[in-house]
Amino acid sequence: MNMREKCRQTAVYWAAPVSDGRGSWTFTAPAEITVRWDNTSVEYKDTQGEVKVSTAVVLLKSGVVVVGGYLYLGTLASITGTNTDPTAIAGAYPIMQVASTPVISNRQTIVKAIL
């Protein structure tokens, strides 16, 4: 599977929040990445071992995402206002699980983010 051909959609990614040193958490500036967004439901286990059902599965060309980050299908320009908090943006989903699998030729890795 050639991920360059499969990933043709644009998404906005916020890395997992970090402590601001004053008792609250803040997100870094969002960035656009190229993905393949599938609105499919799959079962996965969360960090506590409970079985949950996903909102979407997102394929990426590289492992630039982490659990706790957020993804939004669209561009930075499509996000209204100057809000940098993805928890307040409709359509932005938390990344619940990340898995990577090298293809048989080992020339590239398929990264799957479960939302």
N, CA, C and O atoms as CSV, one atom per row, in Angstrom:
chain,resi,resn,atom,element,x,y,z
A,1,MET,N,N,0.851,-1.182,0.000
A,1,MET,CA,C,0.000,0.000,0.000
A,1,MET,C,C,0.893,1.241,0.000
A,1,MET,O,O,1.753,1.400,0.866
A,2,ASN,N,N,0.684,2.090,-0.954
A,2,ASN,CA,C,1.448,3.330,-1.029
A,2,ASN,C,C,0.675,4.426,-0.291
A,2,ASN,O,O,-0.370,4.878,-0.758
A,3,MET,N,N,1.189,4.841,0.845
A,3,MET,CA,C,0.484,5.811,1.670
A,3,MET,C,C,0.400,7.179,1.013
A,3,MET,O,O,-0.526,7.938,1.299
A,4,ARG,N,N,1.330,7.509,0.152
A,4,ARG,CA,C,1.256,8.805,-0.542
A,4,ARG,C,C,0.016,8.899,-1.413
A,4,ARG,O,O,-0.572,9.971,-1.560
A,5,GLU,N,N,-0.379,7.768,-1.991
A,5,GLU,CA,C,-1.581,7.753,-2.820
A,5,GLU,C,C,-2.848,7.730,-1.988
A,5,GLU,O,O,-3.863,8.293,-2.400
A,6,LYS,N,N,-2.814,7.097,-0.834
A,6,LYS,CA,C,-4.007,6.947,0.001
A,6,LYS,C,C,-4.315,8.204,0.809
A,6,LYS,O,O,-5.485,8.530,1.011
A,7,CYS,N,N,-3.301,8.907,1.268
A,7,CYS,CA,C,-3.493,10.078,2.130
A,7,CYS,C,C,-3.611,11.336,1.283
A,7,CYS,O,O,-2.604,11.910,0.868
A,8,ARG,N,N,-4.839,11.761,1.029
A,8,ARG,CA,C,-5.075,12.936,0.183
A,8,ARG,C,C,-5.974,13.968,0.852
A,8,ARG,O,O,-6.379,14.943,0.219
A,9,GLN,N,N,-6.286,13.760,2.125
A,9,GLN,CA,C,-7.131,14.704,2.838
A,9,GLN,C,C,-6.279,15.522,3.807
A,9,GLN,O,O,-5.205,15.095,4.232
A,10,THR,N,N,-6.778,16.691,4.139
A,10,THR,CA,C,-6.075,17.557,5.074
A,10,THR,C,C,-6.770,17.511,6.421
A,10,THR,O,O,-7.996,17.572,6.511
A,11,ALA,N,N,-5.963,17.402,7.465
A,11,ALA,CA,C,-6.487,17.429,8.828
A,11,ALA,C,C,-5.632,18.387,9.647
A,11,ALA,O,O,-4.487,18.679,9.304
A,12,VAL,N,N,-6.212,18.861,10.725
A,12,VAL,CA,C,-5.490,19.726,11.660
A,12,VAL,C,C,-5.170,18.890,12.889
A,12,VAL,O,O,-6.030,18.186,13.416
A,13,TYR,N,N,-3.913,18.976,13.342
A,13,TYR,CA,C,-3.440,18.186,14.476
A,13,TYR,C,C,-2.963,19.091,15.603
A,13,TYR,O,O,-2.193,20.026,15.385
A,14,TRP,N,N,-3.433,18.798,16.809
A,14,TRP,CA,C,-2.925,19.433,18.015
A,14,TRP,C,C,-2.227,18.344,18.811
A,14,TRP,O,O,-2.808,17.283,19.044
A,15,ALA,N,N,-0.993,18.586,19.232
A,15,ALA,CA,C,-0.285,17.620,20.071
A,15,ALA,C,C,-0.958,17.563,21.435
A,15,ALA,O,O,-1.754,18.439,21.775
A,16,ALA,N,N,-0.645,16.542,22.212
A,16,ALA,CA,C,-1.227,16.390,23.543
A,16,ALA,C,C,-0.912,17.641,24.380
A,16,ALA,O,O,0.162,18.226,24.240
A,17,PRO,N,N,-1.836,18.041,25.235
A,17,PRO,CA,C,-1.617,19.258,26.019
A,17,PRO,C,C,-0.474,19.102,27.014
A,17,PRO,O,O,-0.169,18.001,27.474
A,18,VAL,N,N,0.148,20.231,27.333
A,18,VAL,CA,C,1.239,20.252,28.318
A,18,VAL,C,C,0.871,21.221,29.431
A,18,VAL,O,O,0.082,22.145,29.238
A,19,SER,N,N,1.448,20.995,30.576
A,19,SER,CA,C,1.174,21.855,31.726
A,19,SER,C,C,1.732,23.250,31.470
A,19,SER,O,O,2.839,23.402,30.953
A,20,ASP,N,N,0.954,24.266,31.838
A,20,ASP,CA,C,1.438,25.636,31.674
A,20,ASP,C,C,2.180,26.126,32.918
A,20,ASP,O,O,2.594,27.284,32.982
A,21,GLY,N,N,2.346,25.238,33.910
A,21,GLY,CA,C,3.075,25.594,35.120
A,21,GLY,C,C,2.221,26.309,36.153
A,21,GLY,O,O,2.711,26.635,37.235
A,22,ARG,N,N,0.967,26.558,35.847
A,22,ARG,CA,C,0.074,27.250,36.777
A,22,ARG,C,C,-1.161,26.420,37.112
A,22,ARG,O,O,-2.177,26.959,37.550
A,23,GLY,N,N,-1.072,25.122,36.907
A,23,GLY,CA,C,-2.179,24.245,37.263
A,23,GLY,C,C,-3.164,23.941,36.163
A,23,GLY,O,O,-4.139,23.227,36.398
A,24,SER,N,N,-2.946,24.451,34.981
A,24,SER,CA,C,-3.836,24.117,33.866
A,24,SER,C,C,-2.999,23.609,32.696
A,24,SER,O,O,-1.768,23.612,32.727
A,25,TRP,N,N,-3.711,23.178,31.674
A,25,TRP,CA,C,-3.071,22.561,30.507
A,25,TRP,C,C,-3.315,23.413,29.278
A,25,TRP,O,O,-4.352,24.066,29.159
A,26,THR,N,N,-2.358,23.404,28.365
A,26,THR,CA,C,-2.486,24.183,27.146
A,26,THR,C,C,-2.019,23.358,25.946
A,26,THR,O,O,-1.122,22.524,26.067
A,27,PHE,N,N,-2.632,23.598,24.801
A,27,PHE,CA,C,-2.253,22.921,23.564
A,27,PHE,C,C,-1.264,23.776,22.793
A,27,PHE,O,O,-1.310,25.005,22.855
A,28,THR,N,N,-0.365,23.119,22.062
A,28,THR,CA,C,0.539,23.839,21.175
A,28,THR,C,C,-0.236,24.308,19.952
A,28,THR,O,O,-1.391,23.930,19.758
A,29,ALA,N,N,0.395,25.121,19.140
A,29,ALA,CA,C,-0.260,25.617,17.923
A,29,ALA,C,C,-0.595,24.440,17.006
A,29,ALA,O,O,0.208,23.516,16.875
A,30,PRO,N,N,-1.763,24.460,16.372
A,30,PRO,CA,C,-2.152,23.360,15.483
A,30,PRO,C,C,-1.344,23.378,14.186
A,30,PRO,O,O,-0.807,24.409,13.780
A,31,ALA,N,N,-1.274,22.204,13.549
A,31,ALA,CA,C,-0.567,22.073,12.274
A,31,ALA,C,C,-1.398,21.232,11.327
A,31,ALA,O,O,-2.113,20.326,11.755
A,32,GLU,N,N,-1.305,21.532,10.038
A,32,GLU,CA,C,-1.991,20.733,9.026
A,32,GLU,C,C,-1.138,19.524,8.667
A,32,GLU,O,O,0.079,19.631,8.515
A,33,ILE,N,N,-1.795,18.362,8.532
A,33,ILE,CA,C,-1.123,17.147,8.104
A,33,ILE,C,C,-1.984,16.475,7.038
A,33,ILE,O,O,-3.173,16.771,6.919
A,34,THR,N,N,-1.386,15.574,6.267
A,34,THR,CA,C,-2.092,14.850,5.225
A,34,THR,C,C,-2.491,13.482,5.766
A,34,THR,O,O,-1.669,12.765,6.337
A,35,VAL,N,N,-3.759,13.129,5.581
A,35,VAL,CA,C,-4.292,11.900,6.158
A,35,VAL,C,C,-5.270,11.221,5.199
A,35,VAL,O,O,-5.592,11.737,4.129
A,36,ARG,N,N,-5.725,10.050,5.626
A,36,ARG,CA,C,-6.911,9.421,5.039
A,36,ARG,C,C,-7.858,9.196,6.207
A,36,ARG,O,O,-7.565,8.402,7.102
A,37,TRP,N,N,-8.972,9.880,6.205
A,37,TRP,CA,C,-9.930,9.869,7.306
A,37,TRP,C,C,-11.085,8.943,6.946
A,37,TRP,O,O,-11.786,9.174,5.961
A,38,ASP,N,N,-11.283,7.902,7.739
A,38,ASP,CA,C,-12.382,6.964,7.526
A,38,ASP,C,C,-13.343,7.065,8.711
A,38,ASP,O,O,-12.964,6.781,9.848
A,39,ASN,N,N,-14.570,7.463,8.447
A,39,ASN,CA,C,-15.590,7.542,9.492
A,39,ASN,C,C,-16.150,6.148,9.748
A,39,ASN,O,O,-17.301,5.856,9.426
A,40,THR,N,N,-15.316,5.300,10.329
A,40,THR,CA,C,-15.719,3.934,10.623
A,40,THR,C,C,-15.635,3.693,12.124
A,40,THR,O,O,-14.841,4.318,12.826
A,41,SER,N,N,-16.452,2.794,12.589
A,41,SER,CA,C,-16.450,2.428,13.999
A,41,SER,C,C,-15.718,1.110,14.173
A,41,SER,O,O,-16.074,0.106,13.557
A,42,VAL,N,N,-14.700,1.117,15.009
A,42,VAL,CA,C,-13.978,-0.110,15.350
A,42,VAL,C,C,-13.873,-0.188,16.867
A,42,VAL,O,O,-13.862,0.834,17.553
A,43,GLU,N,N,-13.798,-1.396,17.375
A,43,GLU,CA,C,-13.611,-1.572,18.801
A,43,GLU,C,C,-12.127,-1.470,19.131
A,43,GLU,O,O,-11.278,-1.950,18.379
A,44,TYR,N,N,-11.825,-0.844,20.258
A,44,TYR,CA,C,-10.454,-0.746,20.741
A,44,TYR,C,C,-10.489,-0.755,22.260
A,44,TYR,O,O,-11.539,-0.540,22.866
A,45,LYS,N,N,-9.345,-1.002,22.868
A,45,LYS,CA,C,-9.252,-0.958,24.324
A,45,LYS,C,C,-8.580,0.354,24.724
A,45,LYS,O,O,-7.537,0.721,24.182
A,46,ASP,N,N,-9.192,1.056,25.678
A,46,ASP,CA,C,-8.597,2.303,26.157
A,46,ASP,C,C,-7.474,1.987,27.137
A,46,ASP,O,O,-7.145,0.819,27.347
A,47,THR,N,N,-6.886,3.012,27.736
A,47,THR,CA,C,-5.737,2.817,28.616
A,47,THR,C,C,-6.095,2.067,29.891
A,47,THR,O,O,-5.210,1.526,30.553
A,48,GLN,N,N,-7.374,2.024,30.247
A,48,GLN,CA,C,-7.813,1.267,31.416
A,48,GLN,C,C,-8.249,-0.158,31.057
A,48,GLN,O,O,-8.660,-0.917,31.934
A,49,GLY,N,N,-8.163,-0.521,29.784
A,49,GLY,CA,C,-8.518,-1.855,29.339
A,49,GLY,C,C,-9.978,-2.041,29.002
A,49,GLY,O,O,-10.404,-3.159,28.712
A,50,GLU,N,N,-10.766,-0.964,29.033
A,50,GLU,CA,C,-12.177,-1.053,28.676
A,50,GLU,C,C,-12.347,-1.033,27.163
A,50,GLU,O,O,-11.644,-0.308,26.459
A,51,VAL,N,N,-13.285,-1.832,26.673
A,51,VAL,CA,C,-13.579,-1.863,25.237
A,51,VAL,C,C,-14.466,-0.674,24.902
A,51,VAL,O,O,-15.499,-0.459,25.536
A,52,LYS,N,N,-14.052,0.094,23.900
A,52,LYS,CA,C,-14.797,1.266,23.444
A,52,LYS,C,C,-14.977,1.169,21.936
A,52,LYS,O,O,-14.382,0.307,21.287
A,53,VAL,N,N,-15.795,2.052,21.382
A,53,VAL,CA,C,-16.030,2.099,19.937
A,53,VAL,C,C,-15.552,3.450,19.429
A,53,VAL,O,O,-15.871,4.488,20.007
A,54,SER,N,N,-14.795,3.432,18.356
A,54,SER,CA,C,-14.202,4.660,17.818
A,54,SER,C,C,-15.196,5.500,17.033
A,54,SER,O,O,-16.237,5.014,16.590
A,55,THR,N,N,-14.854,6.767,16.872
A,55,THR,CA,C,-15.601,7.685,16.023
A,55,THR,C,C,-15.086,7.615,14.592
A,55,THR,O,O,-15.861,7.674,13.638
A,56,ALA,N,N,-13.764,7.487,14.453
A,56,ALA,CA,C,-13.122,7.438,13.138
A,56,ALA,C,C,-11.772,6.755,13.259
A,56,ALA,O,O,-11.217,6.630,14.351
A,57,VAL,N,N,-11.255,6.315,12.121
A,57,VAL,CA,C,-9.907,5.766,12.024
A,57,VAL,C,C,-9.176,6.599,10.986
A,57,VAL,O,O,-9.666,6.792,9.874
A,58,VAL,N,N,-8.001,7.089,11.356
A,58,VAL,CA,C,-7.248,7.981,10.482
A,58,VAL,C,C,-5.911,7.336,10.155
A,58,VAL,O,O,-5.167,6.947,11.056
A,59,LEU,N,N,-5.605,7.221,8.865
A,59,LEU,CA,C,-4.315,6.706,8.413
A,59,LEU,C,C,-3.406,7.876,8.081
A,59,LEU,O,O,-3.842,8.876,7.511
A,60,LEU,N,N,-2.128,7.737,8.448
A,60,LEU,CA,C,-1.149,8.799,8.237
A,60,LEU,C,C,0.088,8.254,7.559
A,60,LEU,O,O,0.362,7.054,7.607
A,61,LYS,N,N,0.833,9.143,6.928
A,61,LYS,CA,C,2.070,8.752,6.262
A,61,LYS,C,C,3.221,8.570,7.236
A,61,LYS,O,O,4.160,7.827,6.947
A,62,SER,N,N,3.168,9.221,8.365
A,62,SER,CA,C,4.246,9.097,9.334
A,62,SER,C,C,3.681,9.227,10.733
A,62,SER,O,O,2.559,9.697,10.917
A,63,GLY,N,N,4.456,8.813,11.712
A,63,GLY,CA,C,3.994,8.803,13.086
A,63,GLY,C,C,4.133,10.133,13.783
A,63,GLY,O,O,4.897,10.252,14.741
A,64,VAL,N,N,3.418,11.130,13.326
A,64,VAL,CA,C,3.534,12.465,13.906
A,64,VAL,C,C,2.498,12.719,14.986
A,64,VAL,O,O,2.486,13.806,15.564
A,65,VAL,N,N,1.628,11.762,15.284
A,65,VAL,CA,C,0.570,11.987,16.253
A,65,VAL,C,C,0.804,11.141,17.509
A,65,VAL,O,O,1.469,10.107,17.468
A,66,VAL,N,N,0.239,11.609,18.619
A,66,VAL,CA,C,0.363,10.884,19.880
A,66,VAL,C,C,-0.995,10.797,20.559
A,66,VAL,O,O,-1.885,11.606,20.298
A,67,VAL,N,N,-1.144,9.810,21.430
A,67,VAL,CA,C,-2.360,9.670,22.219
A,67,VAL,C,C,-2.522,10.917,23.081
A,67,VAL,O,O,-1.563,11.391,23.689
A,68,GLY,N,N,-3.730,11.437,23.128
A,68,GLY,CA,C,-3.987,12.663,23.879
A,68,GLY,C,C,-4.048,13.889,22.993
A,68,GLY,O,O,-4.558,14.932,23.402
A,69,GLY,N,N,-3.526,13.768,21.769
A,69,GLY,CA,C,-3.631,14.856,20.807
A,69,GLY,C,C,-5.035,14.869,20.212
A,69,GLY,O,O,-5.868,14.025,20.541
A,70,TYR,N,N,-5.284,15.825,19.341
A,70,TYR,CA,C,-6.597,15.957,18.702
A,70,TYR,C,C,-6.431,16.064,17.200
A,70,TYR,O,O,-5.439,16.609,16.715
A,71,LEU,N,N,-7.410,15.541,16.455
A,71,LEU,CA,C,-7.460,15.671,15.001
A,71,LEU,C,C,-8.795,16.250,14.578
A,71,LEU,O,O,-9.836,15.968,15.172
A,72,TYR,N,N,-8.739,17.067,13.536
A,72,TYR,CA,C,-9.924,17.699,12.959
A,72,TYR,C,C,-9.819,17.573,11.452
A,72,TYR,O,O,-8.807,17.968,10.874
A,73,LEU,N,N,-10.838,17.033,10.804
A,73,LEU,CA,C,-10.829,16.893,9.348
A,73,LEU,C,C,-11.162,18.234,8.727
A,73,LEU,O,O,-12.290,18.716,8.835
A,74,GLY,N,N,-10.181,18.834,8.078
A,74,GLY,CA,C,-10.335,20.148,7.470
A,74,GLY,C,C,-9.016,20.892,7.526
A,74,GLY,O,O,-7.989,20.332,7.909
A,75,THR,N,N,-9.051,22.141,7.147
A,75,THR,CA,C,-7.851,22.963,7.131
A,75,THR,C,C,-7.862,23.944,8.291
A,75,THR,O,O,-8.885,24.143,8.946
A,76,LEU,N,N,-6.707,24.553,8.536
A,76,LEU,CA,C,-6.636,25.600,9.558
A,76,LEU,C,C,-7.586,26.741,9.220
A,76,LEU,O,O,-8.216,27.317,10.107
A,77,ALA,N,N,-7.684,27.063,7.944
A,77,ALA,CA,C,-8.552,28.163,7.516
A,77,ALA,C,C,-10.032,27.858,7.763
A,77,ALA,O,O,-10.837,28.779,7.903
A,78,SER,N,N,-10.393,26.577,7.817
A,78,SER,CA,C,-11.799,26.227,8.016
A,78,SER,C,C,-12.225,26.291,9.484
A,78,SER,O,O,-13.414,26.198,9.790
A,79,ILE,N,N,-11.270,26.447,10.380
A,79,ILE,CA,C,-11.602,26.578,11.802
A,79,ILE,C,C,-11.933,28.035,12.068
A,79,ILE,O,O,-11.110,28.922,11.838
A,80,THR,N,N,-13.135,28.276,12.552
A,80,THR,CA,C,-13.571,29.655,12.762
A,80,THR,C,C,-12.961,30.221,14.032
A,80,THR,O,O,-12.786,29.511,15.022
A,81,GLY,N,N,-12.642,31.497,13.992
A,81,GLY,CA,C,-12.078,32.179,15.150
A,81,GLY,C,C,-10.607,31.870,15.342
A,81,GLY,O,O,-9.963,31.253,14.494
A,82,THR,N,N,-10.103,32.303,16.451
A,82,THR,CA,C,-8.685,32.095,16.766
A,82,THR,C,C,-8.519,31.113,17.905
A,82,THR,O,O,-7.506,31.140,18.604
A,83,ASN,N,N,-9.503,30.243,18.102
A,83,ASN,CA,C,-9.478,29.296,19.198
A,83,ASN,C,C,-8.397,28.242,18.964
A,83,ASN,O,O,-8.398,27.568,17.933
A,84,THR,N,N,-7.483,28.099,19.911
A,84,THR,CA,C,-6.439,27.084,19.790
A,84,THR,C,C,-6.731,25.888,20.683
A,84,THR,O,O,-5.892,24.996,20.808
A,85,ASP,N,N,-7.902,25.853,21.307
A,85,ASP,CA,C,-8.289,24.744,22.164
A,85,ASP,C,C,-9.192,23.803,21.372
A,85,ASP,O,O,-10.346,24.143,21.110
A,86,PRO,N,N,-8.693,22.624,20.983
A,86,PRO,CA,C,-9.496,21.727,20.147
A,86,PRO,C,C,-10.711,21.157,20.870
A,86,PRO,O,O,-11.652,20.700,20.220
A,87,THR,N,N,-10.710,21.175,22.199
A,87,THR,CA,C,-11.862,20.643,22.927
A,87,THR,C,C,-13.094,21.512,22.731
A,87,THR,O,O,-14.209,21.075,23.015
A,88,ALA,N,N,-12.908,22.749,22.246
A,88,ALA,CA,C,-14.028,23.663,22.014
A,88,ALA,C,C,-14.419,23.743,20.540
A,88,ALA,O,O,-15.267,24.555,20.170
A,89,ILE,N,N,-13.810,22.911,19.695
A,89,ILE,CA,C,-14.074,22.949,18.253
A,89,ILE,C,C,-14.903,21.733,17.859
A,89,ILE,O,O,-14.487,20.595,18.074
A,90,ALA,N,N,-16.066,21.976,17.286
A,90,ALA,CA,C,-16.922,20.884,16.819
A,90,ALA,C,C,-16.205,20.121,15.711
A,90,ALA,O,O,-15.699,20.726,14.766
A,91,GLY,N,N,-16.160,18.823,15.821
A,91,GLY,CA,C,-15.516,18.000,14.806
A,91,GLY,C,C,-14.066,17.670,15.105
A,91,GLY,O,O,-13.438,16.943,14.336
A,92,ALA,N,N,-13.515,18.178,16.191
A,92,ALA,CA,C,-12.161,17.821,16.616
A,92,ALA,C,C,-12.286,16.683,17.627
A,92,ALA,O,O,-13.036,16.787,18.597
A,93,TYR,N,N,-11.549,15.598,17.394
A,93,TYR,CA,C,-11.682,14.404,18.219
A,93,TYR,C,C,-10.352,14.050,18.873
A,93,TYR,O,O,-9.294,14.238,18.273
A,94,PRO,N,N,-10.403,13.535,20.111
A,94,PRO,CA,C,-9.172,13.114,20.778
A,94,PRO,C,C,-8.639,11.813,20.187
A,94,PRO,O,O,-9.409,10.939,19.787
A,95,ILE,N,N,-7.344,11.696,20.139
A,95,ILE,CA,C,-6.694,10.474,19.672
A,95,ILE,C,C,-6.632,9.517,20.854
A,95,ILE,O,O,-5.997,9.806,21.869
A,96,MET,N,N,-7.294,8.382,20.714
A,96,MET,CA,C,-7.405,7.420,21.806
A,96,MET,C,C,-6.347,6.319,21.730
A,96,MET,O,O,-5.970,5.737,22.748
A,97,GLN,N,N,-5.874,6.041,20.515
A,97,GLN,CA,C,-4.903,4.970,20.329
A,97,GLN,C,C,-4.130,5.211,19.044
A,97,GLN,O,O,-4.692,5.684,18.056
A,98,VAL,N,N,-2.839,4.888,19.052
A,98,VAL,CA,C,-2.003,5.014,17.861
A,98,VAL,C,C,-1.274,3.690,17.661
A,98,VAL,O,O,-0.699,3.139,18.600
A,99,ALA,N,N,-1.304,3.186,16.434
A,99,ALA,CA,C,-0.594,1.956,16.098
A,99,ALA,C,C,0.180,2.172,14.812
A,99,ALA,O,O,-0.282,2.873,13.911
A,100,SER,N,N,1.356,1.570,14.726
A,100,SER,CA,C,2.132,1.671,13.485
A,100,SER,C,C,2.556,0.273,13.061
A,100,SER,O,O,2.924,-0.568,13.881
A,101,THR,N,N,2.489,0.053,11.742
A,101,THR,CA,C,2.831,-1.244,11.177
A,101,THR,C,C,3.681,-1.025,9.938
A,101,THR,O,O,3.243,-0.353,9.005
A,102,PRO,N,N,4.897,-1.583,9.909
A,102,PRO,CA,C,5.684,-1.475,8.670
A,102,PRO,C,C,5.101,-2.393,7.602
A,102,PRO,O,O,4.656,-3.502,7.899
A,103,VAL,N,N,5.107,-1.920,6.359
A,103,VAL,CA,C,4.651,-2.771,5.263
A,103,VAL,C,C,5.700,-3.839,5.009
A,103,VAL,O,O,6.823,-3.740,5.504
A,104,ILE,N,N,5.346,-4.850,4.249
A,104,ILE,CA,C,6.229,-5.998,4.054
A,104,ILE,C,C,7.596,-5.595,3.509
A,104,ILE,O,O,8.611,-6.154,3.924
A,105,SER,N,N,7.636,-4.640,2.593
A,105,SER,CA,C,8.920,-4.215,2.023
A,105,SER,C,C,9.742,-3.399,3.012
A,105,SER,O,O,10.922,-3.143,2.776
A,106,ASN,N,N,9.127,-2.989,4.121
A,106,ASN,CA,C,9.771,-2.204,5.180
A,106,ASN,C,C,10.265,-0.854,4.685
A,106,ASN,O,O,11.165,-0.269,5.288
A,107,ARG,N,N,9.692,-0.349,3.599
A,107,ARG,CA,C,10.076,0.957,3.073
A,107,ARG,C,C,9.256,2.088,3.671
A,107,ARG,O,O,9.667,3.247,3.631
A,108,GLN,N,N,8.103,1.755,4.224
A,108,GLN,CA,C,7.279,2.758,4.857
A,108,GLN,C,C,6.470,2.100,5.979
A,108,GLN,O,O,6.363,0.876,6.058
A,109,THR,N,N,5.922,2.922,6.816
A,109,THR,CA,C,5.142,2.457,7.953
A,109,THR,C,C,3.749,3.052,7.860
A,109,THR,O,O,3.595,4.236,7.559
A,110,ILE,N,N,2.744,2.245,8.115
A,110,ILE,CA,C,1.366,2.709,8.152
A,110,ILE,C,C,1.049,3.069,9.591
A,110,ILE,O,O,1.167,2.232,10.486
A,111,VAL,N,N,0.652,4.294,9.814
A,111,VAL,CA,C,0.286,4.763,11.144
A,111,VAL,C,C,-1.228,4.923,11.184
A,111,VAL,O,O,-1.817,5.557,10.308
A,112,LYS,N,N,-1.853,4.346,12.204
A,112,LYS,CA,C,-3.302,4.416,12.347
A,112,LYS,C,C,-3.620,5.080,13.676
A,112,LYS,O,O,-3.175,4.631,14.732
A,113,ALA,N,N,-4.393,6.151,13.611
A,113,ALA,CA,C,-4.868,6.836,14.811
A,113,ALA,C,C,-6.347,6.524,14.971
A,113,ALA,O,O,-7.134,6.707,14.042
A,114,ILE,N,N,-6.717,6.054,16.147
A,114,ILE,CA,C,-8.107,5.740,16.427
A,114,ILE,C,C,-8.678,6.875,17.270
A,114,ILE,O,O,-8.138,7.220,18.321
A,115,LEU,N,N,-9.784,7.450,16.786
A,115,LEU,CA,C,-10.408,8.579,17.468
A,115,LEU,C,C,-11.668,8.127,18.186
A,115,LEU,O,O,-12.341,8.938,18.823
